[in-house]
């Protein structure tokens, strides 16, 4: 696992804990709907990752992704 992936994973888990989402660990390949992440949660995660990695994402593209691994891969591509 890359440092960027680990950072993203930790940020997402922290967001979920702060928002009382029932998640003790993040399964990056699990569908977002199975994780009870609504569109507001997804948007907050996108904004958090944009700030952390100092990039600008196409929010419509990212919102269409179905897993957190998709989010991580998208942001990893932006940081190259």
Residue, then its C-alpha position, 0 to 999 in steps of 0.5 A: x500500500x502506498x503512502x498516499x493510499x494509507x493517508x487517504x484510507x486514514x482520512x476516510x476512516x476518520x471522517x466516518x468516525x467523526x460522523x458516527x458512521x458504523x465503520x471500524x475499518x475501511x474496505x476500499x473495494x466495498x460499494x459506497x452504498x453498502x458503507x452508508x455513505x450518502x452524497x453529502x458524505x461523499x462530497x465531504x470526503x472529496x473536499x477533504x482529499x482535495x485539501x489534503x493532496x492540494x488538488x482539484x477534482x472533477x466532483x461529478x467524475x468522483x461522485x460517479x465512482x462506486x468504491x472508495x478505492x475508486x476515490x483513492x485511485x482518482x486522487x492518486x492519478x491527480x497527484x502524479 
